[in-house]
Amino acid sequence: MSNKEKGANAERELLHKFVDEGYMCVRIAGSGLLPEPSCDLIVGKFNKKFAIECKSVKGHIKYLDKDQIERFIIFSEIFGLVPVLAVRFNRQGWYFFDKEDIKKTQTGLAVSIELAQEKGKRFGEVF
């Protein structure tokens, strides 16, 4: 299975989790391939509206493209959505991050399992 397929499967998994919890959710297929700002999921329930950028990783750290995350935040703000980064660690599940909680590295951004356990929130804590 390619990385693109794994990412799409992770997005669908999270989409179904939102739907199961009573949220309306739309997946934007191919969002990471577009040059325009975008997100993976748009989620809403009554007055709560979120733009979700999904990432999944086998190991203990996920490196992020700083430009992609900045474009995602711009997209969210233009639409009046709360930006949330969702990272799925194998055998650990999903963690959710505010933009302030993403660690800056010398060359970009990163989220480690240690950061997830310290600053990340679980589904029920955010939604």
MODELLER restraints for C-alpha pairs under 7 A, 6 or more apart:
rsr = mdl.restraints
at = mdl.atoms
rsr.add(forms.Gaussian(group=physical.xy_distance, feature=features.Distance(at['CA:7:A'], at['CA:55:A']), mean=6.73, stdev=0.5))
rsr.add(forms.Gaussian(group=physical.xy_distance, feature=features.Distance(at['CA:7:A'], at['CA:56:A']), mean=6.42, stdev=0.5))
rsr.add(forms.Gaussian(group=physical.xy_distance, feature=features.Distance(at['CA:10:A'], at['CA:56:A']), mean=6.75, stdev=0.5))
rsr.add(forms.Gaussian(group=physical.xy_distance, feature=features.Distance(at['CA:11:A'], at['CA:54:A']), mean=6.20, stdev=0.5))
rsr.add(forms.Gaussian(group=physical.xy_distance, feature=features.Distance(at['CA:15:A'], at['CA:25:A']), mean=6.24, stdev=0.5))
rsr.add(forms.Gaussian(group=physical.xy_distance, feature=features.Distance(at['CA:18:A'], at['CA:25:A']), mean=6.69, stdev=0.5))
rsr.add(forms.Gaussian(group=physical.xy_distance, feature=features.Distance(at['CA:19:A'], at['CA:25:A']), mean=6.55, stdev=0.5))
rsr.add(forms.Gaussian(group=physical.xy_distance, feature=features.Distance(at['CA:23:A'], at['CA:43:A']), mean=6.55, stdev=0.5))
rsr.add(forms.Gaussian(group=physical.xy_distance, feature=features.Distance(at['CA:23:A'], at['CA:44:A']), mean=5.62, stdev=0.5))
rsr.add(forms.Gaussian(group=physical.xy_distance, feature=features.Distance(at['CA:23:A'], at['CA:45:A']), mean=5.00, stdev=0.5))
rsr.add(forms.Gaussian(group=physical.xy_distance, feature=features.Distance(at['CA:24:A'], at['CA:43:A']), mean=5.76, stdev=0.5))
rsr.add(forms.Gaussian(group=physical.xy_distance, feature=features.Distance(at['CA:24:A'], at['CA:44:A']), mean=5.33, stdev=0.5))
rsr.add(forms.Gaussian(group=physical.xy_distance, feature=features.Distance(at['CA:24:A'], at['CA:45:A']), mean=6.28, stdev=0.5))
rsr.add(forms.Gaussian(group=physical.xy_distance, feature=features.Distance(at['CA:25:A'], at['CA:41:A']), mean=6.66, stdev=0.5))
rsr.add(forms.Gaussian(group=physical.xy_distance, feature=features.Distance(at['CA:25:A'], at['CA:42:A']), mean=5.67, stdev=0.5))
rsr.add(forms.Gaussian(group=physical.xy_distance, feature=features.Distance(at['CA:25:A'], at['CA:43:A']), mean=4.46, stdev=0.5))
rsr.add(forms.Gaussian(group=physical.xy_distance, feature=features.Distance(at['CA:25:A'], at['CA:44:A']), mean=6.53, stdev=0.5))
rsr.add(forms.Gaussian(group=physical.xy_distance, feature=features.Distance(at['CA:26:A'], at['CA:41:A']), mean=5.53, stdev=0.5))
rsr.add(forms.Gaussian(group=physical.xy_distance, feature=features.Distance(at['CA:26:A'], at['CA:42:A']), mean=5.27, stdev=0.5))
rsr.add(forms.Gaussian(group=physical.xy_distance, feature=features.Distance(at['CA:26:A'], at['CA:43:A']), mean=6.60, stdev=0.5))
rsr.add(forms.Gaussian(group=physical.xy_distance, feature=features.Distance(at['CA:27:A'], at['CA:40:A']), mean=5.78, stdev=0.5))
rsr.add(forms.Gaussian(group=physical.xy_distance, feature=features.Distance(at['CA:27:A'], at['CA:41:A']), mean=4.57, stdev=0.5))
rsr.add(forms.Gaussian(group=physical.xy_distance, feature=features.Distance(at['CA:27:A'], at['CA:42:A']), mean=6.66, stdev=0.5))
rsr.add(forms.Gaussian(group=physical.xy_distance, feature=features.Distance(at['CA:28:A'], at['CA:39:A']), mean=6.91, stdev=0.5))
rsr.add(forms.Gaussian(group=physical.xy_distance, feature=features.Distance(at['CA:28:A'], at['CA:40:A']), mean=5.19, stdev=0.5))
rsr.add(forms.Gaussian(group=physical.xy_distance, feature=features.Distance(at['CA:28:A'], at['CA:41:A']), mean=6.00, stdev=0.5))
rsr.add(forms.Gaussian(group=physical.xy_distance, feature=features.Distance(at['CA:31:A'], at['CA:38:A']), mean=5.92, stdev=0.5))
rsr.add(forms.Gaussian(group=physical.xy_distance, feature=features.Distance(at['CA:31:A'], at['CA:39:A']), mean=6.03, stdev=0.5))
rsr.add(forms.Gaussian(group=physical.xy_distance, feature=features.Distance(at['CA:31:A'], at['CA:40:A']), mean=5.87, stdev=0.5))
rsr.add(forms.Gaussian(group=physical.xy_distance, feature=features.Distance(at['CA:37:A'], at['CA:71:A']), mean=4.67, stdev=0.5))
rsr.add(forms.Gaussian(group=physical.xy_distance, feature=features.Distance(at['CA:37:A'], at['CA:72:A']), mean=5.49, stdev=0.5))
rsr.add(forms.Gaussian(group=physical.xy_distance, feature=features.Distance(at['CA:37:A'], at['CA:74:A']), mean=6.95, stdev=0.5))
rsr.add(forms.Gaussian(group=physical.xy_distance, feature=features.Distance(at['CA:37:A'], at['CA:75:A']), mean=5.33, stdev=0.5))
rsr.add(forms.Gaussian(group=physical.xy_distance, feature=features.Distance(at['CA:38:A'], at['CA:71:A']), mean=6.99, stdev=0.5))
rsr.add(forms.Gaussian(group=physical.xy_distance, feature=features.Distance(at['CA:38:A'], at['CA:72:A']), mean=5.42, stdev=0.5))
rsr.add(forms.Gaussian(group=physical.xy_distance, feature=features.Distance(at['CA:38:A'], at['CA:75:A']), mean=5.68, stdev=0.5))
rsr.add(forms.Gaussian(group=physical.xy_distance, feature=features.Distance(at['CA:39:A'], at['CA:51:A']), mean=6.17, stdev=0.5))
rsr.add(forms.Gaussian(group=physical.xy_distance, feature=features.Distance(at['CA:39:A'], at['CA:52:A']), mean=5.98, stdev=0.5))
rsr.add(forms.Gaussian(group=physical.xy_distance, feature=features.Distance(at['CA:39:A'], at['CA:53:A']), mean=5.24, stdev=0.5))
rsr.add(forms.Gaussian(group=physical.xy_distance, feature=features.Distance(at['CA:39:A'], at['CA:72:A']), mean=5.81, stdev=0.5))
rsr.add(forms.Gaussian(group=physical.xy_distance, feature=features.Distance(at['CA:40:A'], at['CA:52:A']), mean=5.84, stdev=0.5))
rsr.add(forms.Gaussian(group=physical.xy_distance, feature=features.Distance(at['CA:40:A'], at['CA:53:A']), mean=5.12, stdev=0.5))
rsr.add(forms.Gaussian(group=physical.xy_distance, feature=features.Distance(at['CA:40:A'], at['CA:54:A']), mean=6.22, stdev=0.5))
rsr.add(forms.Gaussian(group=physical.xy_distance, feature=features.Distance(at['CA:41:A'], at['CA:51:A']), mean=5.95, stdev=0.5))
rsr.add(forms.Gaussian(group=physical.xy_distance, feature=features.Distance(at['CA:41:A'], at['CA:52:A']), mean=4.99, stdev=0.5))
rsr.add(forms.Gaussian(group=physical.xy_distance, feature=features.Distance(at['CA:41:A'], at['CA:53:A']), mean=6.74, stdev=0.5))
rsr.add(forms.Gaussian(group=physical.xy_distance, feature=features.Distance(at['CA:42:A'], at['CA:50:A']), mean=5.88, stdev=0.5))
rsr.add(forms.Gaussian(group=physical.xy_distance, feature=features.Distance(at['CA:42:A'], at['CA:51:A']), mean=4.80, stdev=0.5))
rsr.add(forms.Gaussian(group=physical.xy_distance, feature=features.Distance(at['CA:42:A'], at['CA:52:A']), mean=6.25, stdev=0.5))
rsr.add(forms.Gaussian(group=physical.xy_distance, feature=features.Distance(at['CA:43:A'], at['CA:49:A']), mean=5.74, stdev=0.5))
rsr.add(forms.Gaussian(group=physical.xy_distance, feature=features.Distance(at['CA:43:A'], at['CA:50:A']), mean=5.12, stdev=0.5))
rsr.add(forms.Gaussian(group=physical.xy_distance, feature=features.Distance(at['CA:43:A'], at['CA:51:A']), mean=6.42, stdev=0.5))
rsr.add(forms.Gaussian(group=physical.xy_distance, feature=features.Distance(at['CA:44:A'], at['CA:50:A']), mean=6.26, stdev=0.5))
rsr.add(forms.Gaussian(group=physical.xy_distance, feature=features.Distance(at['CA:49:A'], at['CA:81:A']), mean=5.37, stdev=0.5))
rsr.add(forms.Gaussian(group=physical.xy_distance, feature=features.Distance(at['CA:49:A'], at['CA:82:A']), mean=6.33, stdev=0.5))
rsr.add(forms.Gaussian(group=physical.xy_distance, feature=features.Distance(at['CA:50:A'], at['CA:81:A']), mean=4.80, stdev=0.5))
rsr.add(forms.Gaussian(group=physical.xy_distance, feature=features.Distance(at['CA:50:A'], at['CA:82:A']), mean=4.55, stdev=0.5))
rsr.add(forms.Gaussian(group=physical.xy_distance, feature=features.Distance(at['CA:50:A'], at['CA:83:A']), mean=5.91, stdev=0.5))
rsr.add(forms.Gaussian(group=physical.xy_distance, feature=features.Distance(at['CA:50:A'], at['CA:84:A']), mean=6.89, stdev=0.5))
rsr.add(forms.Gaussian(group=physical.xy_distance, feature=features.Distance(at['CA:51:A'], at['CA:76:A']), mean=5.82, stdev=0.5))
rsr.add(forms.Gaussian(group=physical.xy_distance, feature=features.Distance(at['CA:51:A'], at['CA:81:A']), mean=5.65, stdev=0.5))
rsr.add(forms.Gaussian(group=physical.xy_distance, feature=features.Distance(at['CA:51:A'], at['CA:82:A']), mean=5.90, stdev=0.5))
rsr.add(forms.Gaussian(group=physical.xy_distance, feature=features.Distance(at['CA:51:A'], at['CA:83:A']), mean=4.90, stdev=0.5))
rsr.add(forms.Gaussian(group=physical.xy_distance, feature=features.Distance(at['CA:51:A'], at['CA:84:A']), mean=6.18, stdev=0.5))
rsr.add(forms.Gaussian(group=physical.xy_distance, feature=features.Distance(at['CA:52:A'], at['CA:83:A']), mean=6.11, stdev=0.5))
rsr.add(forms.Gaussian(group=physical.xy_distance, feature=features.Distance(at['CA:52:A'], at['CA:84:A']), mean=4.99, stdev=0.5))
rsr.add(forms.Gaussian(group=physical.xy_distance, feature=features.Distance(at['CA:52:A'], at['CA:85:A']), mean=5.83, stdev=0.5))
rsr.add(forms.Gaussian(group=physical.xy_distance, feature=features.Distance(at['CA:52:A'], at['CA:86:A']), mean=6.56, stdev=0.5))
rsr.add(forms.Gaussian(group=physical.xy_distance, feature=features.Distance(at['CA:53:A'], at['CA:84:A']), mean=6.43, stdev=0.5))
rsr.add(forms.Gaussian(group=physical.xy_distance, feature=features.Distance(at['CA:53:A'], at['CA:85:A']), mean=4.94, stdev=0.5))
rsr.add(forms.Gaussian(group=physical.xy_distance, feature=features.Distance(at['CA:53:A'], at['CA:86:A']), mean=5.94, stdev=0.5))
rsr.add(forms.Gaussian(group=physical.xy_distance, feature=features.Distance(at['CA:54:A'], at['CA:85:A']), mean=6.21, stdev=0.5))
rsr.add(forms.Gaussian(group=physical.xy_distance, feature=features.Distance(at['CA:54:A'], at['CA:86:A']), mean=4.78, stdev=0.5))
rsr.add(forms.Gaussian(group=physical.xy_distance, feature=features.Distance(at['CA:54:A'], at['CA:87:A']), mean=5.93, stdev=0.5))
rsr.add(forms.Gaussian(group=physical.xy_distance, feature=features.Distance(at['CA:55:A'], at['CA:86:A']), mean=6.14, stdev=0.5))
rsr.add(forms.Gaussian(group=physical.xy_distance, feature=features.Distance(at['CA:55:A'], at['CA:87:A']), mean=4.71, stdev=0.5))
rsr.add(forms.Gaussian(group=physical.xy_distance, feature=features.Distance(at['CA:55:A'], at['CA:88:A']), mean=6.24, stdev=0.5))
rsr.add(forms.Gaussian(group=physical.xy_distance, feature=features.Distance(at['CA:56:A'], at['CA:87:A']), mean=5.42, stdev=0.5))
rsr.add(forms.Gaussian(group=physical.xy_distance, feature=features.Distance(at['CA:56:A'], at['CA:88:A']), mean=4.50, stdev=0.5))
rsr.add(forms.Gaussian(group=physical.xy_distance, feature=features.Distance(at['CA:56:A'], at['CA:89:A']), mean=5.98, stdev=0.5))
rsr.add(forms.Gaussian(group=physical.xy_distance, feature=features.Distance(at['CA:57:A'], at['CA:88:A']), mean=6.33, stdev=0.5))
rsr.add(forms.Gaussian(group=physical.xy_distance, feature=features.Distance(at['CA:57:A'], at['CA:89:A']), mean=5.27, stdev=0.5))
rsr.add(forms.Gaussian(group=physical.xy_distance, feature=features.Distance(at['CA:57:A'], at['CA:90:A']), mean=6.50, stdev=0.5))
rsr.add(forms.Gaussian(group=physical.xy_distance, feature=features.Distance(at['CA:58:A'], at['CA:89:A']), mean=6.13, stdev=0.5))
rsr.add(forms.Gaussian(group=physical.xy_distance, feature=features.Distance(at['CA:58:A'], at['CA:90:A']), mean=5.24, stdev=0.5))
rsr.add(forms.Gaussian(group=physical.xy_distance, feature=features.Distance(at['CA:60:A'], at['CA:112:A']), mean=5.57, stdev=0.5))
rsr.add(forms.Gaussian(group=physical.xy_distance, feature=features.Distance(at['CA:60:A'], at['CA:113:A']), mean=5.21, stdev=0.5))
rsr.add(forms.Gaussian(group=physical.xy_distance, feature=features.Distance(at['CA:61:A'], at['CA:110:A']), mean=6.82, stdev=0.5))
rsr.add(forms.Gaussian(group=physical.xy_distance, feature=features.Distance(at['CA:61:A'], at['CA:111:A']), mean=5.63, stdev=0.5))
rsr.add(forms.Gaussian(group=physical.xy_distance, feature=features.Distance(at['CA:61:A'], at['CA:112:A']), mean=4.03, stdev=0.5))
rsr.add(forms.Gaussian(group=physical.xy_distance, feature=features.Distance(at['CA:61:A'], at['CA:113:A']), mean=6.19, stdev=0.5))
rsr.add(forms.Gaussian(group=physical.xy_distance, feature=features.Distance(at['CA:62:A'], at['CA:110:A']), mean=5.55, stdev=0.5))
rsr.add(forms.Gaussian(group=physical.xy_distance, feature=features.Distance(at['CA:62:A'], at['CA:111:A']), mean=5.22, stdev=0.5))
rsr.add(forms.Gaussian(group=physical.xy_distance, feature=features.Distance(at['CA:62:A'], at['CA:112:A']), mean=6.21, stdev=0.5))
rsr.add(forms.Gaussian(group=physical.xy_distance, feature=features.Distance(at['CA:63:A'], at['CA:109:A']), mean=5.88, stdev=0.5))
rsr.add(forms.Gaussian(group=physical.xy_distance, feature=features.Distance(at['CA:63:A'], at['CA:110:A']), mean=4.31, stdev=0.5))
rsr.add(forms.Gaussian(group=physical.xy_distance, feature=features.Distance(at['CA:63:A'], at['CA:111:A']), mean=6.54, stdev=0.5))
rsr.add(forms.Gaussian(group=physical.xy_distance, feature=features.Distance(at['CA:64:A'], at['CA:108:A']), mean=6.48, stdev=0.5))
rsr.add(forms.Gaussian(group=physical.xy_distance, feature=features.Distance(at['CA:64:A'], at['CA:109:A']), mean=4.99, stdev=0.5))
rsr.add(forms.Gaussian(group=physical.xy_distance, feature=features.Distance(at['CA:64:A'], at['CA:110:A']), mean=5.50, stdev=0.5))
rsr.add(forms.Gaussian(group=physical.xy_distance, feature=features.Distance(at['CA:65:A'], at['CA:108:A']), mean=6.07, stdev=0.5))
rsr.add(forms.Gaussian(group=physical.xy_distance, feature=features.Distance(at['CA:65:A'], at['CA:109:A']), mean=6.54, stdev=0.5))
rsr.add(forms.Gaussian(group=physical.xy_distance, feature=features.Distance(at['CA:66:A'], at['CA:108:A']), mean=5.10, stdev=0.5))
rsr.add(forms.Gaussian(group=physical.xy_distance, feature=features.Distance(at['CA:66:A'], at['CA:109:A']), mean=5.81, stdev=0.5))
rsr.add(forms.Gaussian(group=physical.xy_distance, feature=features.Distance(at['CA:73:A'], at['CA:83:A']), mean=6.03, stdev=0.5))
rsr.add(forms.Gaussian(group=physical.xy_distance, feature=features.Distance(at['CA:76:A'], at['CA:82:A']), mean=6.27, stdev=0.5))
rsr.add(forms.Gaussian(group=physical.xy_distance, feature=features.Distance(at['CA:76:A'], at['CA:83:A']), mean=5.59, stdev=0.5))
rsr.add(forms.Gaussian(group=physical.xy_distance, feature=features.Distance(at['CA:83:A'], at['CA:98:A']), mean=6.98, stdev=0.5))
rsr.add(forms.Gaussian(group=physical.xy_distance, feature=features.Distance(at['CA:84:A'], at['CA:96:A']), mean=6.44, stdev=0.5))
rsr.add(forms.Gaussian(group=physical.xy_distance, feature=features.Distance(at['CA:84:A'], at['CA:97:A']), mean=5.70, stdev=0.5))
rsr.add(forms.Gaussian(group=physical.xy_distance, feature=features.Distance(at['CA:84:A'], at['CA:98:A']), mean=5.48, stdev=0.5))
rsr.add(forms.Gaussian(group=physical.xy_distance, feature=features.Distance(at['CA:84:A'], at['CA:99:A']), mean=6.97, stdev=0.5))
rsr.add(forms.Gaussian(group=physical.xy_distance, feature=features.Distance(at['CA:85:A'], at['CA:96:A']), mean=5.63, stdev=0.5))
rsr.add(forms.Gaussian(group=physical.xy_distance, feature=features.Distance(at['CA:85:A'], at['CA:97:A']), mean=5.06, stdev=0.5))
rsr.add(forms.Gaussian(group=physical.xy_distance, feature=features.Distance(at['CA:85:A'], at['CA:98:A']), mean=6.58, stdev=0.5))
rsr.add(forms.Gaussian(group=physical.xy_distance, feature=features.Distance(at['CA:86:A'], at['CA:94:A']), mean=6.52, stdev=0.5))
rsr.add(forms.Gaussian(group=physical.xy_distance, feature=features.Distance(at['CA:86:A'], at['CA:95:A']), mean=5.74, stdev=0.5))
rsr.add(forms.Gaussian(group=physical.xy_distance, feature=features.Distance(at['CA:86:A'], at['CA:96:A']), mean=4.55, stdev=0.5))
rsr.add(forms.Gaussian(group=physical.xy_distance, feature=features.Distance(at['CA:86:A'], at['CA:97:A']), mean=6.46, stdev=0.5))
rsr.add(forms.Gaussian(group=physical.xy_distance, feature=features.Distance(at['CA:87:A'], at['CA:94:A']), mean=5.57, stdev=0.5))
rsr.add(forms.Gaussian(group=physical.xy_distance, feature=features.Distance(at['CA:87:A'], at['CA:95:A']), mean=5.34, stdev=0.5))
rsr.add(forms.Gaussian(group=physical.xy_distance, feature=features.Distance(at['CA:87:A'], at['CA:96:A']), mean=6.41, stdev=0.5))
rsr.add(forms.Gaussian(group=physical.xy_distance, feature=features.Distance(at['CA:88:A'], at['CA:94:A']), mean=4.24, stdev=0.5))
rsr.add(forms.Gaussian(group=physical.xy_distance, feature=features.Distance(at['CA:88:A'], at['CA:95:A']), mean=6.29, stdev=0.5))
rsr.add(forms.Gaussian(group=physical.xy_distance, feature=features.Distance(at['CA:94:A'], at['CA:122:A']), mean=6.57, stdev=0.5))
rsr.add(forms.Gaussian(group=physical.xy_distance, feature=features.Distance(at['CA:95:A'], at['CA:116:A']), mean=6.21, stdev=0.5))
rsr.add(forms.Gaussian(group=physical.xy_distance, feature=features.Distance(at['CA:95:A'], at['CA:120:A']), mean=5.32, stdev=0.5))
rsr.add(forms.Gaussian(group=physical.xy_distance, feature=features.Distance(at['CA:95:A'], at['CA:121:A']), mean=5.40, stdev=0.5))
rsr.add(forms.Gaussian(group=physical.xy_distance, feature=features.Distance(at['CA:95:A'], at['CA:122:A']), mean=5.22, stdev=0.5))
rsr.add(forms.Gaussian(group=physical.xy_distance, feature=features.Distance(at['CA:96:A'], at['CA:120:A']), mean=5.33, stdev=0.5))
rsr.add(forms.Gaussian(group=physical.xy_distance, feature=features.Distance(at['CA:96:A'], at['CA:121:A']), mean=5.05, stdev=0.5))
rsr.add(forms.Gaussian(group=physical.xy_distance, feature=features.Distance(at['CA:96:A'], at['CA:122:A']), mean=6.20, stdev=0.5))
rsr.add(forms.Gaussian(group=physical.xy_distance, feature=features.Distance(at['CA:97:A'], at['CA:120:A']), mean=5.33, stdev=0.5))
rsr.add(forms.Gaussian(group=physical.xy_distance, feature=features.Distance(at['CA:97:A'], at['CA:121:A']), mean=6.63, stdev=0.5))
rsr.add(forms.Gaussian(group=physical.xy_distance, feature=features.Distance(at['CA:101:A'], at['CA:119:A']), mean=6.53, stdev=0.5))
rsr.add(forms.Gaussian(group=physical.xy_distance, feature=features.Distance(at['CA:102:A'], at['CA:109:A']), mean=6.70, stdev=0.5))
rsr.add(forms.Gaussian(group=physical.xy_distance, feature=features.Distance(at['CA:102:A'], at['CA:110:A']), mean=6.50, stdev=0.5))
rsr.add(forms.Gaussian(group=physical.xy_distance, feature=features.Distance(at['CA:102:A'], at['CA:111:A']), mean=6.19, stdev=0.5))
rsr.add(forms.Gaussian(group=physical.xy_distance, feature=features.Distance(at['CA:103:A'], at['CA:109:A']), mean=5.64, stdev=0.5))
rsr.add(forms.Gaussian(group=physical.xy_distance, feature=features.Distance(at['CA:103:A'], at['CA:110:A']), mean=5.37, stdev=0.5))
rsr.add(forms.Gaussian(group=physical.xy_distance, feature=features.Distance(at['CA:103:A'], at['CA:111:A']), mean=6.25, stdev=0.5))
rsr.add(forms.Gaussian(group=physical.xy_distance, feature=features.Distance(at['CA:104:A'], at['CA:110:A']), mean=6.41, stdev=0.5))
